[in-house]
Amino acid sequence: MLDKATIKKRLTFLITLISCISVTLTTVAITLIGTYNLRQNILTELEDTANGTFQSNIAYISFQQKDNLEKGLKAFFKVKPSINFVCIYDAEGNFFGSYFKESEYFKQCPEVNAVKEGKSYSNSGNALVNQKAYGLHNLQTGSIIIESNLSEIGVYVNKQIITAILITAIVSGLSYLLALHFQKSISQPILKLAKTAERVSREDDYSIRVANDEDIESNDEIRLLVGSFNAMLEEIQQRDRKLLKQNEELSRAKDAAEGADRAKSQFLANISHELRTPLNAIIGFSEVITKQPYGTIGNVKYLEYANDIHHSGCHLLDIINDIIDLSKAESGKLKIVFEEFNISKAINKCVSVMSKRLQDKNITIDVEIDDSSANLVADRLRFIQIVLNLLSNSVKFSPDNGKILIKVHSEKRFGMTTDYIVSVKDNGIGMAKDNISRVFNSFEQVDGDLNRRYDGTGLGLPISKKLMELHHGNISINSEIGVGTEVTLHFISNPTYISSLIDKSLEA
């Protein structure tokens, strides 16, 4: 209950409870001390009564006047309602006379104990008993047993309980009223803090502050808490301003970047058209010259120049196509058309395209395919483009008489073929592991000297990576300097998943 109550109710309850406990403990302590003192007074009074009674009746004992003794006792103790009974014995311990309170006890005295001159006290239920022997001239003349009830103590305790209840009720009421007044200095500032925090959260407005009113000023700790809370809101507000300003700058930068990207795309579209038109003419006419359909060229040197023009034009056209493909991939405009095709035929076509370069460097190439009849669902033209990029790099960086291995194997999950793994491994120059991530950056090669030793634009692997991402697959490289490089392509070919991709391709 209390752990779910408000801080106002908690403080009020705790202040009232502490006050009630303090009053109760004080009353209990006073009652215990008073009870002890009252009991001691009863003992003293009982001792004095026993002495007076025996001394005043010693003559009756000496002259054996029992009737006169009992009359005297009755007359004497009627005015002492606290005495329950008195029993007097002679020197031999024989009963001599007694007084019993009416309707309180059986009128029979207990047997006297053999006590010497002196006194003995004992508790008997709710009463105190005094047993004492008396002597004269070193001779015991008799003894007395007198019992007093403790009704006075009971009356005192009852009065204390009633008084304690009244005082506790009064103190509880006053404590409650005082608690309501004094808890405001704590609960109200904290309540303001809570309401302010709730408002800040609800309105998302960090310009709101907690006011430092008189209640807050009167308490150093609360004032410190409020000051810290306001300082926190001020800092958050300043950060919001900075973030807003940064967001505006980022938005402007984004707009500028998008504008630049659109300009770049438009430029590439325009320049590709402008470059391709003359390049196609250059490539076409140089090819016509090399075939000599209109007669033999007079000088063989001109034929060599025509071949150089044709190869250079084709190379330049490939570079332009790579740049356009990379631009389309980065802008999300490059489309993938999924279809089912034979992996073995696609790999063999790539090897056939690269056969001239392989022969020029006398490089041996081996192809290992687990199942030559296996079909892959992917973009066939882009698959061939990726493999050609990898083969081109392997041939470029492999030494004369080198070796290249192409391996294709499948992986099964849940009893069916789901993935195809294609790897191209060479024994070329290799590279350090720290540089592997750099080769996927556009227009970058690991070593600047490579730009002079090996031709190329550094676009093959970046384009391949983009194309693999569009296939929802991945590409990885494992390489070691002086040992060689292995590039692995991981194609996902789950029938259900690929079917959905084909549907999307058809819709697009």
FENBEL-V506079 format. One record per backbone hydrogen bond with DSSP energy under -1.0 kcal/mol. NH is the residue of the N-H (numbers start at 1). CO is the residue of the C=O. E is the energy in kcal/mol with one decimal. If there is no record, write none. Layout:
# FENBEL-V506079
nh | co | e
NH | CO | E
NH | CO | E
This chain:
# FENBEL-V506079
nh | co | e
10 | 6 | -2.3
11 | 7 | -2.6
12 | 8 | -2.2
13 | 9 | -2.6
14 | 10 | -2.8
15 | 11 | -2.5
16 | 12 | -2.2
17 | 13 | -2.8
18 | 14 | -2.6
19 | 15 | -2.0
20 | 16 | -2.4
21 | 17 | -2.6
22 | 18 | -2.4
23 | 19 | -2.4
24 | 20 | -2.6
25 | 21 | -2.8
26 | 22 | -2.3
27 | 23 | -2.5
28 | 24 | -2.6
29 | 25 | -2.2
30 | 26 | -2.5
31 | 27 | -2.6
32 | 28 | -2.5
33 | 29 | -2.4
34 | 30 | -2.7
35 | 31 | -2.7
36 | 32 | -2.3
37 | 33 | -2.5
38 | 34 | -2.5
39 | 35 | -2.3
40 | 36 | -2.2
41 | 37 | -2.1
42 | 38 | -2.2
43 | 39 | -2.4
44 | 40 | -2.3
45 | 41 | -2.8
46 | 42 | -2.8
47 | 43 | -2.3
48 | 44 | -2.3
49 | 45 | -2.5
50 | 46 | -2.3
51 | 47 | -2.2
52 | 48 | -2.6
53 | 49 | -2.6
54 | 50 | -2.3
55 | 51 | -2.5
56 | 52 | -2.2
57 | 53 | -1.0
61 | 57 | -1.4
62 | 58 | -2.3
63 | 59 | -2.4
65 | 60 | -2.7
69 | 65 | -1.6
70 | 66 | -2.4
71 | 67 | -2.1
72 | 68 | -2.0
73 | 69 | -2.4
74 | 70 | -2.4
75 | 71 | -2.3
76 | 72 | -2.1
77 | 73 | -2.6
80 | 77 | -1.4
83 | 80 | -1.8
84 | 147 | -2.6
86 | 99 | -2.4
87 | 145 | -2.8
88 | 97 | -3.1
89 | 143 | -3.0
90 | 94 | -2.4
93 | 90 | -1.5
96 | 88 | -2.7
97 | 88 | -1.6
99 | 86 | -2.4
101 | 84 | -2.6
104 | 101 | -1.5
108 | 106 | -2.6
115 | 113 | -1.6
118 | 133 | -1.2
120 | 131 | -1.4
122 | 129 | -1.7
124 | 127 | -2.5
128 | 148 | -3.1
129 | 122 | -2.9
130 | 146 | -3.2
131 | 120 | -2.7
132 | 144 | -2.6
133 | 118 | -1.3
134 | 142 | -3.3
136 | 139 | -3.7
141 | 134 | -1.9
142 | 134 | -1.5
143 | 89 | -1.9
144 | 132 | -2.9
145 | 87 | -2.8
146 | 130 | -2.6
147 | 85 | -2.3
148 | 128 | -2.8
149 | 82 | -2.6
150 | 126 | -1.9
154 | 150 | -2.0
155 | 151 | -2.7
156 | 152 | -2.2
157 | 153 | -2.9
158 | 154 | -2.6
159 | 155 | -2.4
160 | 156 | -2.3
161 | 157 | -2.6
162 | 158 | -2.5
163 | 159 | -2.8
164 | 160 | -2.9
165 | 161 | -2.6
166 | 162 | -2.4
167 | 163 | -2.9
168 | 164 | -3.1
169 | 165 | -2.5
170 | 166 | -2.5
171 | 167 | -3.4
172 | 168 | -2.9
173 | 169 | -2.2
174 | 170 | -2.6
175 | 171 | -3.3
176 | 172 | -2.7
177 | 173 | -2.2
178 | 174 | -2.9
179 | 175 | -3.1
180 | 176 | -2.4
181 | 177 | -1.5
182 | 178 | -3.1
183 | 179 | -2.6
185 | 182 | -1.1
186 | 183 | -1.4
187 | 183 | -3.5
188 | 184 | -1.4
190 | 186 | -1.7
191 | 187 | -3.1
192 | 188 | -2.5
193 | 189 | -2.3
194 | 190 | -2.6
195 | 191 | -2.7
196 | 192 | -2.7
197 | 193 | -2.8
198 | 194 | -2.4
199 | 195 | -2.4
200 | 196 | -2.8
201 | 197 | -2.3
202 | 198 | -2.5
203 | 199 | -3.0
204 | 200 | -1.5
213 | 211 | -1.3
217 | 213 | -2.2
218 | 214 | -1.4
219 | 216 | -1.5
223 | 219 | -2.5
224 | 220 | -2.4
225 | 221 | -2.3
226 | 222 | -2.8
227 | 223 | -2.7
228 | 224 | -2.5
229 | 225 | -2.4
230 | 226 | -2.7
231 | 227 | -2.3
232 | 228 | -2.3
233 | 229 | -2.3
234 | 230 | -2.4
235 | 231 | -2.4
236 | 232 | -2.5
237 | 233 | -2.5
238 | 234 | -2.4
239 | 235 | -2.4
240 | 236 | -2.6
241 | 237 | -2.3
242 | 238 | -2.4
243 | 239 | -3.3
244 | 240 | -3.0
245 | 241 | -2.6
246 | 242 | -3.0
247 | 243 | -3.2
248 | 244 | -2.3
249 | 245 | -2.4
250 | 246 | -3.3
251 | 247 | -2.9
252 | 248 | -2.5
253 | 249 | -2.8
254 | 250 | -3.2
255 | 251 | -2.8
256 | 252 | -2.7
257 | 253 | -3.0
258 | 254 | -3.2
259 | 255 | -2.6
260 | 256 | -2.8
261 | 257 | -2.9
262 | 258 | -3.0
263 | 259 | -2.7
264 | 260 | -2.9
265 | 261 | -3.1
266 | 262 | -2.9
267 | 263 | -2.8
268 | 264 | -3.3
269 | 265 | -2.6
270 | 266 | -2.6
271 | 267 | -3.8
272 | 268 | -2.5
273 | 269 | -1.5
274 | 270 | -2.6
275 | 271 | -2.8
276 | 272 | -2.8
277 | 273 | -1.9
279 | 275 | -2.1
280 | 276 | -3.1
281 | 277 | -1.5
282 | 278 | -2.8
283 | 279 | -3.4
284 | 280 | -2.7
285 | 281 | -3.0
286 | 282 | -2.4
287 | 283 | -2.0
288 | 284 | -2.1
289 | 285 | -2.5
290 | 286 | -2.2
291 | 287 | -1.5
292 | 288 | -1.1
295 | 292 | -1.1
302 | 299 | -1.1
304 | 300 | -1.7
305 | 301 | -2.2
306 | 302 | -2.1
307 | 303 | -2.1
308 | 304 | -2.3
309 | 305 | -2.5
310 | 306 | -2.4
311 | 307 | -2.7
312 | 308 | -2.6
313 | 309 | -2.4
314 | 310 | -2.3
315 | 311 | -2.4
316 | 312 | -2.6
317 | 313 | -2.4
318 | 314 | -2.1
319 | 315 | -2.0
320 | 316 | -2.2
321 | 317 | -2.4
322 | 318 | -2.4
323 | 319 | -2.5
324 | 320 | -2.3
325 | 321 | -2.6
326 | 322 | -2.7
327 | 323 | -2.2
328 | 324 | -2.5
329 | 325 | -2.5
330 | 326 | -2.4
331 | 327 | -1.8
333 | 328 | -2.4
334 | 328 | -1.2
339 | 378 | -2.1
341 | 376 | -2.3
343 | 374 | -1.9
346 | 342 | -1.7
347 | 343 | -2.5
348 | 344 | -2.5
349 | 345 | -2.0
350 | 346 | -1.7
351 | 347 | -2.2
352 | 348 | -2.3
353 | 349 | -2.3
354 | 350 | -1.7
355 | 352 | -1.0
358 | 354 | -2.3
359 | 355 | -2.4
360 | 356 | -2.0
361 | 357 | -1.3
363 | 358 | -2.5
364 | 402 | -2.6
366 | 404 | -2.6
368 | 406 | -3.4
370 | 408 | -2.4
374 | 371 | -1.9
376 | 341 | -2.8
378 | 339 | -2.4
383 | 379 | -2.7
384 | 380 | -2.4
385 | 381 | -2.2
386 | 382 | -2.5
387 | 383 | -2.4
388 | 384 | -2.6
389 | 385 | -2.1
390 | 386 | -2.0
391 | 387 | -2.8
392 | 388 | -2.6
393 | 389 | -1.9
394 | 390 | -2.3
395 | 391 | -2.7
396 | 392 | -2.4
397 | 393 | -2.5
401 | 361 | -2.8
402 | 399 | -1.4
404 | 364 | -2.7
405 | 425 | -3.0
406 | 366 | -3.1
407 | 423 | -2.3
408 | 368 | -2.7
409 | 421 | -2.0
411 | 419 | -2.5
413 | 416 | -2.6
416 | 413 | -1.6
418 | 411 | -2.4
419 | 411 | -1.7
420 | 491 | -2.5
421 | 409 | -3.2
422 | 489 | -2.5
423 | 407 | -2.6
424 | 487 | -2.5
425 | 405 | -2.8
426 | 485 | -2.5
429 | 397 | -1.5
435 | 432 | -1.2
436 | 433 | -1.2
441 | 438 | -2.1
444 | 441 | -1.2
450 | 447 | -1.4
451 | 448 | -1.1
452 | 449 | -1.0
453 | 449 | -2.1
454 | 450 | -3.5
463 | 459 | -2.3
464 | 460 | -2.1
465 | 461 | -2.8
466 | 462 | -2.2
467 | 463 | -2.6
468 | 464 | -2.3
469 | 465 | -2.1
470 | 466 | -2.0
471 | 467 | -1.1
472 | 469 | -1.5
473 | 468 | -2.9
474 | 490 | -1.4
476 | 488 | -2.2
478 | 486 | -2.6
480 | 484 | -2.1
482 | 429 | -3.2
483 | 480 | -1.9
484 | 480 | -2.1
486 | 478 | -2.8
487 | 424 | -2.4
488 | 476 | -2.9
489 | 422 | -3.8
490 | 474 | -2.6
491 | 420 | -2.9
493 | 418 | -5.1
498 | 494 | -3.2
499 | 495 | -2.2
500 | 496 | -1.5
501 | 497 | -1.5
502 | 498 | -2.6
503 | 499 | -2.1
504 | 500 | -2.0
505 | 501 | -2.3
506 | 502 | -2.5
507 | 503 | -2.3
508 | 504 | -2.5
